[in-house]
Amino acid sequence: MTTQVPNNLNIYSRLNPLLSYLSKQRENNKFIKSVEISATFLLISFFTFFAIKPTLLTISQLVGDIKAKEILVKEFKTKINNVIISQDLFSQVQEKFALVESSLPISPRFYQAASQIVGLTEKNQVYLDKINYSLSDSNYYSTSISTSSSFLSATSLLSGLLQNRRLFQIDQISFSLEKDTGNKTININLPLKIYYWPKNVQN
């Protein structure tokens, strides 16, 4: 007795290898796509890392340079401010030094002393023939004003010498009347010491 296989079973048995093949192909396609996607992400990550790394290093270096320059600018500003303060202090000291130096110069300055003495005598109408200086071993030199004038002119000259900025020391004052003249003139003798302060003088 012969049994017939149903047609459906025969069709299935024939299609089964094809279906298995198609299923394997779908799995292979999924695997290939997953590999492609993974490889794409890996390549993107690789190139992104090596492309961005130099940029990040450059940015980091620039940030470091900017901070270093900010510190350097602050230091320069501090130094500039210190220089400005030093210049202001030096200007103040220089002004005071100029005043002190005009009163007690570091050199004898004979011409300056003679100009001041002659200026005071002419202002007070006391006339001199000449001015002689006598040097000493100390920090001064000497001269004297010996002439004749009115008493008022003589006292005005004396006041001017005492108030003069250049340091004059008057050791003694000698006034005497003219005997042979009818006008009221007096002989005056004012010995002066004119001081200066040489650089080599020890304090």
N, CA, C and O of each residue as an XYZ file, in Angstrom:
812
protein
N       0.858     -1.184      0.000
C       0.000      0.000      0.000
C       0.887      1.223      0.000
O       1.796      1.330      0.823
N       0.638      2.147     -0.909
C       1.474      3.361     -1.064
C       0.734      4.553     -0.505
O      -0.427      4.824     -0.812
N       1.539      5.304      0.402
C       0.926      6.504      1.032
C       1.421      7.734      0.303
O       2.623      7.844      0.064
N       0.575      8.645     -0.053
C       0.936      9.880     -0.753
C       1.196     10.998      0.252
O       0.432     11.231      1.189
N       2.313     11.674      0.005
C       2.649     12.847      0.861
C       1.811     14.016      0.410
O       1.655     14.259     -0.787
N       1.269     14.743      1.379
C       0.451     15.900      0.986
C       1.289     16.900      0.195
O       2.498     17.032      0.382
N       0.609     17.577     -0.671
C       1.284     18.572     -1.519
C       1.912     19.693     -0.692
O       2.994     20.192     -1.002
N       1.204     20.071      0.365
C       1.726     21.176      1.205
C       3.057     20.808      1.824
O       3.975     21.626      1.884
N       3.158     19.570      2.284
C       4.397     19.128      2.917
C       5.516     19.098      1.905
O       6.653     19.455      2.214
N       5.202     18.679      0.714
C       6.212     18.648     -0.328
C       6.699     20.052     -0.652
O       7.892     20.284     -0.852
N       5.767     20.966     -0.699
C       6.148     22.373     -0.998
C       7.019     22.929      0.107
O       8.009     23.613     -0.153
N       6.646     22.632      1.348
C       7.410     23.148      2.486
C       8.816     22.592      2.489
O       9.795     23.304      2.711
N       8.887     21.285      2.233
C      10.212     20.668      2.237
C      11.086     21.245      1.144
O      12.307     21.310      1.287
N      10.474     21.657      0.068
C      11.243     22.272     -1.002
C      11.624     23.725     -0.671
O      12.702     24.196     -1.036
N      10.737     24.405      0.011
C      10.985     25.823      0.324
C      11.852     26.010      1.561
O      12.445     27.069      1.766
N      11.918     24.973      2.377
C      12.640     25.111      3.657
C      14.095     25.509      3.458
O      14.554     26.414      4.155
N      14.840     24.904      2.568
C      16.227     25.358      2.361
C      16.303     26.808      1.908
O      17.184     27.562      2.321
N      15.362     27.179      1.051
C      15.360     28.566      0.585
C      15.091     29.542      1.716
O      15.724     30.592      1.827
N      14.127     29.161      2.558
C      13.805     30.022      3.698
C      14.980     30.105      4.671
O      15.284     31.169      5.211
N      15.627     28.974      4.880
C      16.796     28.969      5.770
C      17.909     29.862      5.210
O      18.562     30.607      5.940
N      18.098     29.761      3.904
C      19.125     30.589      3.260
C      18.812     32.085      3.391
O      19.678     32.905      3.697
N      17.537     32.400      3.143
C      17.117     33.810      3.244
C      17.277     34.326      4.683
O      17.691     35.463      4.911
N      16.940     33.459      5.641
C      17.067     33.864      7.054
C      18.531     34.132      7.396
O      18.874     35.111      8.057
N      19.391     33.205      6.910
C      20.823     33.421      7.166
C      21.339     34.683      6.487
O      22.186     35.387      7.035
N      20.830     34.963      5.300
C      21.246     36.159      4.594
C      20.829     37.426      5.351
O      21.572     38.405      5.422
N      19.604     37.371      5.919
C      19.141     38.541      6.701
C      20.023     38.747      7.928
O      20.377     39.873      8.276
N      20.369     37.635      8.573
C      21.239     37.742      9.741
C      22.621     38.262      9.347
O      23.233     39.084     10.029
N      23.083     37.729      8.189
C      24.390     38.218      7.725
C      24.352     39.711      7.393
O      25.286     40.453      7.696
N      23.259     40.131      6.769
C      23.123     41.562      6.433
C      23.090     42.417      7.697
O      23.711     43.478      7.754
N      22.359     41.946      8.711
C      22.312     42.701      9.977
C      23.691     42.787     10.602
O      24.103     43.836     11.099
N      24.405     41.651     10.570
C      25.752     41.636     11.152
C      26.687     42.593     10.410
O      27.457     43.346     11.005
N      26.579     42.525      9.070
C      27.433     43.399      8.253
C      27.111     44.868      8.515
O      28.011     45.700      8.623
N      25.821     45.175      8.616
C      25.433     46.566      8.892
C      25.909     47.026     10.260
O      26.375     48.151     10.438
N      25.774     46.097     11.242
C      26.249     46.459     12.592
C      27.761     46.680     12.593
O      28.276     47.577     13.260
N      28.471     45.818     11.811
C      29.930     46.003     11.717
C      30.253     47.314     11.029
O      31.152     48.038     11.458
N      29.529     47.625      9.967
C      29.761     48.886      9.266
C      29.486     50.081     10.163
O      30.257     51.040     10.204
N      28.368     50.003     10.886
C      28.036     51.115     11.794
C      29.099     51.265     12.883
O      29.532     52.374     13.195
N      29.515     50.120     13.460
C      30.544     50.176     14.512
C      31.858     50.735     13.958
O      32.514     51.568     14.584
N      32.220     50.252     12.765
C      33.447     50.740     12.155
C      33.357     52.237     11.848
O      34.326     52.976     12.019
N      32.178     52.671     11.392
C      31.986     54.101     11.106
C      32.144     54.930     12.371
O      32.845     55.941     12.373
N      31.490     54.498     13.450
C      31.616     55.232     14.719
C      33.050     55.222     15.226
O      33.540     56.215     15.763
N      33.728     54.062     15.044
C      35.116     53.976     15.489
C      36.007     54.931     14.712
O      36.854     55.619     15.283
N      35.801     54.961     13.392
C      36.599     55.874     12.575
C      36.299     57.327     12.906
O      37.202     58.159     12.991
N      34.990     57.623     13.094
C      34.626     59.007     13.456
C      35.269     59.390     14.779
O      35.805     60.490     14.920
N      35.214     58.469     15.761
C      35.820     58.755     17.069
C      37.329     58.934     16.943
O      37.915     59.816     17.570
N      37.950     58.083     16.122
C      39.392     58.146     15.938
C      39.814     59.490     15.329
O      40.695     60.180     15.843
N      39.159     59.832     14.224
C      39.521     61.089     13.559
C      39.129     62.301     14.394
O      39.835     63.310     14.405
N      38.008     62.198     15.089
C      37.587     63.318     15.947
C      38.600     63.550     17.059
O      38.944     64.691     17.370
N      39.077     62.458     17.657
C      40.037     62.582     18.749
C      41.336     63.225     18.264
O      41.855     64.158     18.877
N      41.847     62.703     17.146
C      43.120     63.226     16.652
C      42.978     64.602     15.991
O      43.962     65.327     15.849
N      41.763     64.958     15.591
C      41.548     66.294     15.027
C      41.318     67.318     16.124
O      41.773     68.457     16.021
N      40.612     66.916     17.174
C      40.270     67.857     18.252
C      41.413     67.999     19.248
O      41.578     69.064     19.844
N      42.209     66.942     19.443
C      43.284     66.986     20.440
C      44.232     68.158     20.231
O      44.500     68.893     21.180
N      44.759     68.362     18.998
C      45.632     69.540     18.809
C      44.922     70.854     19.107
O      45.513     71.787     19.651
N      43.642     70.910     18.740
C      42.876     72.135     19.015
C      42.744     72.363     20.512
O      42.905     73.483     20.998
N      42.446     71.274     21.250
C      42.335     71.396     22.708
C      43.670     71.791     23.326
O      43.724     72.614     24.240
N      44.749     71.196     22.818
C      46.078     71.559     23.331
C      46.398     73.018     23.030
O      46.956     73.728     23.866
N      46.036     73.459     21.819
C      46.278     74.864     21.448
C      45.474     75.800     22.323
O      45.985     76.823     22.780
N      44.205     75.453     22.563
C      43.346     76.290     23.422
C      43.910     76.338     24.829
O      43.962     77.402     25.446
N      44.335     75.181     25.343
C      44.911     75.135     26.695
C      46.171     75.999     26.779
O      46.380     76.720     27.755
N      47.012     75.911     25.729
C      48.233     76.719     25.708
C      47.910     78.210     25.638
O      48.558     79.025     26.295
N      46.893     78.561     24.829
C      46.495     79.964     24.727
C      45.959     80.482     26.053
O      46.257     81.605     26.460
N      45.161     79.649     26.726
C      44.637     80.052     28.040
C      45.776     80.276     29.019
O      45.771     81.238     29.787
N      46.773     79.359     28.984
C      47.942     79.531     29.858
C      48.719     80.793     29.523
O      49.160     81.516     30.417
N      48.886     81.055     28.221
C      49.595     82.281     27.800
C      48.843     83.527     28.237
O      49.448     84.501     28.684
N      47.519     83.493     28.105
C      46.712     84.659     28.505
C      46.849     84.918     29.998
O      47.013     86.064     30.415
N      46.783     83.860     30.808
C      46.928     84.035     32.255
C      48.324     84.549     32.604
O      48.483     85.420     33.459
N      49.344     83.989     31.918
C      50.717     84.453     32.180
C      50.873     85.921     31.800
O      51.530     86.684     32.508
N      50.260     86.319     30.666
C      50.348     87.714     30.243
C      49.583     88.627     31.194
O      50.010     89.751     31.455
N      48.455     88.147     31.712
C      47.716     88.954     32.690
C      48.560     89.194     33.934
O      48.604     90.305     34.462
N      49.233     88.138     34.400
C      50.121     88.298     35.560
C      51.256     89.260     35.241
O      51.616     90.111     36.055
N      51.822     89.108     34.025
C      52.926     89.985     33.610
C      52.466     91.436     33.512
O      53.197     92.348     33.900
N      51.246     91.652     32.990
C      50.707     93.017     32.888
C      50.518     93.623     34.275
O      50.827     94.795     34.487
N      50.012     92.830     35.218
C      49.842     93.319     36.587
C      51.183     93.700     37.202
O      51.310     94.729     37.866
N      52.199     92.835     36.962
C      53.530     93.148     37.491
C      54.089     94.425     36.869
O      54.679     95.254     37.562
N      53.894     94.580     35.535
C      54.369     95.793     34.873
C      53.646     97.019     35.400
O      54.265     98.062     35.608
N      52.316     96.903     35.624
C      51.567     98.036     36.159
C      52.080     98.418     37.533
O      52.217     99.599     37.853
N      52.368     97.390     38.358
C      52.921     97.666     39.690
C      54.264     98.367     39.591
O      54.529     99.329     40.313
N      55.124     97.870     38.677
C      56.442     98.491     38.509
C      56.314     99.917     37.976
O      57.032    100.817     38.411
N      55.394    100.116     37.032
C      55.189    101.464     36.473
C      54.700    102.409     37.556
O      55.165    103.544     37.655
N      53.746    101.931     38.379
C      53.252    102.768     39.484
C      54.376    103.097     40.460
O      54.470    104.222     40.951
N      55.232    102.108     40.740
C      56.368    102.357     41.637
C      57.334    103.378     41.033
O      57.868    104.235     41.738
N      57.550    103.274     39.712
C      58.428    104.241     39.039
C      57.830    105.646     39.108
O      58.540    106.621     39.355
N      56.505    105.739     38.885
C      55.843    107.046     38.939
C      55.949    107.634     40.336
O      56.228    108.822     40.500
N      55.720    106.779     41.365
C      55.837    107.253     42.755
C      57.273    107.693     43.030
O      57.504    108.719     43.670
N      58.245    106.902     42.538
C      59.658    107.265     42.747
C      59.994    108.583     42.058
O      60.729    109.408     42.602
N      59.450    108.775     40.855
C      59.693    110.024     40.139
C      59.090    111.216     40.882
O      59.703    112.280     40.968
N      57.877    111.025     41.421
C      57.252    112.103     42.201
C      58.090    112.432     43.435
O      58.329    113.599     43.747
N      58.536    111.372     44.138
C      59.364    111.602     45.330
C      60.679    112.274     44.947
O      61.152    113.175     45.640
N      61.265    111.826     43.835
C      62.522    112.427     43.390
C      62.323    113.893     43.023
O      63.178    114.731     43.308
N      61.178    114.203     42.382
C      60.895    115.598     42.024
C      60.781    116.461     43.276
O      61.296    117.578     43.333
N      60.083    115.903     44.291
C      59.950    116.653     45.545
C      61.311    116.864     46.206
O      61.636    117.958     46.669
N      62.101    115.780     46.238
C      63.433    115.892     46.845
C      64.304    116.839     46.032
O      65.086    117.608     46.590
N      64.165    116.778     44.703
C      64.980    117.640     43.838
C      64.642    119.104     44.072
O      65.529    119.957     44.101
N      63.340    119.396     44.241
C      62.948    120.785     44.519
C      63.546    121.253     45.844
O      64.076    122.360     45.942
N      63.452    120.391     46.866
C      64.011    120.761     48.171
C      65.527    120.850     48.100
O      66.137    121.721     48.720
N      66.135    119.935     47.332
C      67.593    119.979     47.185
C      68.028    121.267     46.500
O      69.052    121.854     46.851
N      67.234    121.702     45.511
C      67.573    122.955     44.819
C      67.550    124.127     45.791
O      68.401    125.013     45.721
N      66.567    124.132     46.706
C      66.509    125.206     47.706
C      67.709    125.143     48.646
O      68.347    126.154     48.939
N      68.002    123.912     49.114
C      69.138    123.759     50.028
C      70.443    124.088     49.315
O      71.321    124.738     49.882
N      70.568    123.632     48.058
C      71.807    123.842     47.315
C      72.031    125.313     46.995
O      73.174    125.759     46.895
N      70.941    126.074     46.832
C      71.102    127.507     46.593
C      71.546    128.228     47.859
O      72.166    129.289     47.793
N      71.224    127.644     49.017
C      71.652    128.244     50.283
C      73.042    127.767     50.689
O      73.863    128.545     51.174
N      73.293    126.472     50.481
C      74.576    125.893     50.879
C      75.052    125.003     49.724
O      74.870    123.786     49.775
N      75.655    125.588     48.688
C      76.032    124.824     47.492
C      77.168    123.855     47.776
O      77.850    123.951     48.796
N      77.357    122.912     46.846
C      78.407    121.909     47.014
C      79.749    122.401     46.471
O      80.752    121.694     46.574
N      79.778    123.585     45.905
C      81.029    124.199     45.436
C      81.042    125.663     45.879
O      79.988    126.202     46.217
N      82.187    126.311     45.887
C      82.243    127.694     46.410
C      81.351    128.686     45.670
O      80.762    129.564     46.300
N      81.240    128.567     44.367
C      80.420    129.469     43.554
C      80.741    130.945     43.861
O      79.895    131.704     44.332
N      81.958    131.302     43.581
C      82.410    132.676     43.840
C      81.590    133.689     43.047
O      81.220    134.739     43.572
N      81.310    133.380     41.798
C      80.580    134.336     40.961
C      79.172    134.562     41.505
O      78.683    135.691     41.524
N      78.520    133.477     41.949
C      77.174    133.628     42.511
C      77.193    134.520     43.748
O      76.361    135.416     43.893
N      78.156    134.262     44.641
C      78.241    135.076     45.865
C      78.520    136.535     45.526
O      77.898    137.432     46.096
N      79.456    136.784     44.594
C      79.778    138.163     44.211
C      78.560    138.841     43.585
O      78.297    140.011     43.863
N      77.813    138.119     42.741
C      76.634    138.711     42.102
C      75.591    139.108     43.143
O      74.982    140.174     43.044
N      75.388    138.247     44.139
C      74.404    138.562     45.166
C      74.844    139.753     46.019
O      74.034    140.618     46.352
N      76.121    139.791     46.366
C      76.619    140.916     47.181
C      76.519    142.225     46.405
O      76.042    143.232     46.926
N      76.980    142.199     45.142
C      76.917    143.421     44.323
C      75.472    143.832     44.099
O      75.162    145.023     44.122
N      74.581    142.869     43.880
C      73.169    143.198     43.688
C      72.576    143.880     44.908
O      71.816    144.840     44.779
N      72.921    143.388     46.097
C      72.401    144.003     47.326
C      72.987    145.397     47.555
O      72.277    146.308     47.980
N      74.275    145.560     47.274
C      74.878    146.881     47.479
C      74.300    147.910     46.507
O      74.011    149.042     46.896
N      74.132    147.513     45.243
C      73.560    148.450     44.277
C      72.106    148.765     44.598
O      71.662    149.899     44.423
N      71.374    147.783     45.060
C      69.970    148.014     45.423
C      69.859    149.025     46.559
O      68.924    149.825     46.593
N      70.810    148.989     47.486
C      70.762    149.889     48.639
C      71.702    151.089     48.488
O      71.999    151.781     49.462
N      72.163    151.324     47.260
C      72.997    152.485     46.948
C      74.274    152.511     47.785
O      74.700    153.556     48.277
N      74.864    151.337     47.929
C      76.168    151.204     48.571
C      77.109    150.673     47.487
O      76.862    149.607     46.923
N      78.163    151.392     47.200
C      78.997    151.068     46.042
C      80.348    150.522     46.491
O      80.988    151.037     47.408
N      80.751    149.457     45.805
C      82.010    148.789     46.119
C      82.997    148.969     44.975
O      82.622    148.989     43.803
N      84.282    149.102     45.348
C      85.318    149.160     44.327
C      85.675    147.755     43.828
O      85.838    147.543     42.626
N      85.795    146.815     44.739
C      86.161    145.453     44.362
C      85.793    144.507     45.508
O      85.510    144.933     46.627
N      85.806    143.227     45.194
C      85.542    142.181     46.190
C      86.708    141.197     46.144
O      87.024    140.637     45.095
N      87.333    140.999     47.286
C      88.430    140.051     47.401
C      87.997    138.876     48.272
O      87.274    139.042     49.255
N      88.448    137.704     47.895
C      88.124    136.511     48.669
C      89.385    135.968     49.321
O      90.477    136.034     48.758
N      89.207    135.433     50.516
C      90.292    134.774     51.235
C      89.856    133.340     51.525
O      88.890    133.110     52.252
N      90.573    132.387     50.954
C      90.205    130.980     51.106
C      90.675    130.434     52.441
O      91.645    130.917     53.024
N      89.962    129.412     52.913
C      90.328    128.767     54.177
C      90.333    127.258     53.964
O      89.908    126.763     52.921
N      90.817    126.546     54.959
C      90.824    125.077     54.888
C      89.470    124.483     55.235
O      89.247    123.290     55.029
N      88.579    125.287     55.751
C      87.244    124.806     56.125
C      86.291    124.966     54.941
O      86.713    125.275     53.827
N      85.029    124.757     55.194
C      84.039    124.802     54.121
C      83.440    126.212     53.978
O      82.224    126.372     53.872
N      84.304    127.213     53.977
C      83.856    128.591     53.732
C      85.043    129.388     53.206
O      86.194    128.965     53.311
N      84.739    130.534     52.647
C      85.768    131.509     52.280
C      85.282    132.876     52.751
O      84.092    133.066     53.001
N      86.210    133.828     52.870
C      85.896    135.112     53.514
C      86.038    136.274     52.534
O      86.808    136.228     51.575
N      85.280    137.287     52.813
C      85.410    138.577     52.138
C      84.907    139.642     53.101
O      84.432    139.324     54.191
N      85.009    140.874     52.711
C      84.506    141.956     53.571
C      83.987    143.084     52.696
O      84.486    143.338     51.599
N      82.979    143.744     53.214
C      82.425    144.927     52.554
C      82.915    146.144     53.318
O      82.478    146.395     54.441
N      83.803    146.885     52.725
C      84.345    148.097     53.351
C      84.118    149.263     52.409
O      84.717    149.341     51.337
N      83.248    150.163     52.823
C      82.914    151.318     52.001
C      82.240    152.354     52.867
O      82.162    152.191     54.085
N      81.755    153.408     52.262
C      81.027    154.451     52.993
C      79.667    154.633     52.347
O      79.508    154.499     51.134
N      78.674    154.949     53.202
C      77.316    155.168     52.705
C      76.533    155.853     53.802
O      77.061    156.143     54.876
N      75.289    156.105     53.525
C      74.424    156.655     54.561
C      74.080    155.547     55.557
O      74.201    154.359     55.259
N      73.654    155.966     56.733
C      73.318    154.996     57.769
C      72.132    154.128     57.340
O      72.115    152.922     57.587
N      71.140    154.752     56.697
C      69.960    154.013     56.251
C      70.331    152.957     55.209
O      69.840    151.829     55.263
N      71.197    153.323     54.261
C      71.635    152.371     53.241
C      72.427    151.231     53.866
O      72.292    150.072     53.473
N      73.262    151.584     54.854
C      74.078    150.564     55.514
C      73.204    149.556     56.254
O      73.439    148.350     56.179
N      72.198    150.054     56.968
C      71.313    149.135     57.696
C      70.460    148.297     56.736
O      70.185    147.128     57.007
N      70.048    148.892     55.626
C      69.279    148.133     54.625
C      70.144    147.034     54.000
O      69.680    145.917     53.769
N      71.422    147.374     53.730
C      72.338    146.372     53.187
C      72.537    145.236     54.181
O      72.531    144.066     53.798
N      72.711    145.572     55.452
C      72.892    144.562     56.489
C      71.678    143.639     56.567
O      71.827    142.422     56.684
N      70.484    144.212     56.504
C      69.257    143.418     56.535
C      69.178    142.487     55.326
O      68.782    141.328     55.451
N      69.559    143.005     54.148
C      69.537    142.180     52.945
C      70.503    141.018     53.023
O      70.180    139.913     52.589
N      71.691    141.255     53.574
C      72.667    140.175     53.719
C      72.179    139.092     54.679
O      72.392    137.904     54.438
N      71.531    139.499     55.758
C      71.036    138.533     56.741
C      69.862    137.719     56.197
O      69.668    136.569     56.593
N      69.079    138.309     55.293
C      67.924    137.621     54.732
C      68.227    136.910     53.416
O      67.356    136.257     52.841
N      69.450    137.037     52.948
C      69.799    136.439     51.666
C      69.748    134.915     51.750
O      70.058    134.329     52.787
N      69.350    134.277     50.633
C      69.244    132.812     50.642
C      70.613    132.158     50.783
O      70.745    131.169     51.504
N      71.624    132.682     50.120
C      72.975    132.139     50.269
C      73.449    132.405     51.686
O      73.279    133.505     52.212
N      74.047    131.390     52.301
C      74.405    131.460     53.711
C      75.643    132.346     53.910
O      76.763    131.956     53.582
N      75.409    133.551     54.457
C      76.472    134.477     54.829
C      76.520    134.575     56.348
O      75.485    134.682     57.005
N      77.715    134.538     56.893
C      77.876    134.765     58.335
C      78.624    136.074     58.546
O      79.712    136.273     58.004
N      78.034    136.961     59.335
C      78.646    138.259     59.653
C      79.203    138.173     61.068
O      78.449    138.128     62.040
N      80.530    138.150     61.178
C      81.155    137.996     62.501
C      81.024    139.256     63.344
O      80.783    139.181     64.549
N      81.180    140.402     62.717
C      81.072    141.667     63.474
C      80.638    142.771     62.527
O      80.775    142.660     61.309
N      80.118    143.826     63.103
C      79.643    144.978     62.344
C      80.386    146.218     62.852
O      80.421    146.494     64.051
N      80.973    146.949     61.918
C      81.720    148.141     62.310
C      81.203    149.339     61.527
O      81.280    149.374     60.299
N      80.669    150.328     62.259
C      80.228    151.598     61.692
C      81.068    152.710     62.313
O      81.339    152.695     63.514
N      81.478    153.672     61.491
C      82.186    154.851     62.034
C      81.827    156.063     61.184
O      81.620    155.941     59.977
N      81.754    157.237     61.817
C      81.381    158.461     61.118
C      82.584    159.045     60.377
O      83.726    158.961     60.826
N      82.279    159.637     59.228
C      83.305    160.387     58.487
C      83.557    161.699     59.215
O      82.605    162.425     59.502
N      84.811    162.027     59.524
C      85.114    163.257     60.267
C      85.290    164.455     59.360
O      84.945    165.573     59.743
N      85.821    164.247     58.164
C      86.174    165.374     57.317
C      85.098    165.735     56.308
O      85.320    166.595     55.456
N      83.945    165.101     56.385
C      82.881    165.402     55.417
C      81.705    166.019     56.123
O      81.381    165.681     57.262
N      81.067    166.941     55.413
C      79.910    167.602     55.994
C      78.650    166.777     55.891
O      77.723    166.960     56.680
N      78.599    165.877     54.936
C      77.378    165.077     54.820
C      77.405    163.935     55.827
O      78.449    163.593     56.381
N      76.258    163.370     56.044
C      76.119    162.341     57.077
C      76.384    160.952     56.485
O      75.460    160.158     56.309
N      77.630    160.674     56.185
C      78.006    159.351     55.704
C      78.806    158.637     56.772
O      79.442    159.259     57.622
N      78.762    157.351     56.711
C      79.487    156.550     57.695
C      80.354    155.540     56.957
O      80.058    155.139     55.832
N      81.405    155.153     57.607
C      82.243    154.074     57.105
C      81.700    152.741     57.652
O      81.408    152.618     58.842
N      81.576    151.778     56.786
C      81.066    150.475     57.229
C      82.095    149.408     56.889
O      82.794    149.485     55.879
N      82.165    148.431     57.746
C      83.045    147.284     57.521
C      82.282    146.026     57.969
O      81.992    145.837     59.150
N      81.973    145.188     56.994
C      81.207    143.971     57.278
C      82.016    142.759     56.814
O      81.989    142.431     55.628
N      82.726    142.095     57.706
C      83.435    140.866     57.322
C      82.430    139.711     57.163
O      81.583    139.478     58.025
N      82.550    139.016     56.060
C      81.599    137.941     55.754
C      82.321    136.606     55.626
O      83.447    136.531     55.135
N      81.646    135.560     56.078
C      82.045    134.195     55.767
C      80.958    133.598     54.874
O      79.776    133.620     55.218
N      81.368    133.073     53.743
C      80.426    132.519     52.765
C      80.629    131.009     52.747
O      81.701    130.522     52.387
N      79.599    130.279     53.134
C      79.729    128.838     53.320
C      79.308    128.045     52.080
O      78.486    128.485     51.276
N      79.894    126.888     51.964
C      79.480    125.885     50.982
C      79.733    124.515     51.609
O      80.362    124.414     52.662
N      79.229    123.442     50.943
C      79.329    122.102     51.543
C      79.880    121.132     50.504
O      79.110    120.548     49.740
N      81.193    120.951     50.462
C      81.780    120.073     49.453
C      81.304    118.624     49.611
O      80.921    118.206     50.704
N      81.331    117.874     48.523
C      80.879    116.486     48.553
C      81.762    115.610     49.413
O      81.297    114.612     49.964
N      83.045    115.972     49.539
C      83.973    115.124     50.280
C      83.954    115.406     51.780
O      84.720    114.799     52.528
N      83.091    116.318     52.229
C      83.004    116.605     53.673
C      82.269    115.459     54.348
O      81.190    115.067     53.906
N      82.837    114.926     55.402
C      82.211    113.831     56.146
C      81.166    114.390     57.084
O      81.320    115.470     57.654
N      80.064    113.602     57.232
C      79.004    114.017     58.158
C      79.475    113.820     59.589
O      78.733    114.108     60.528
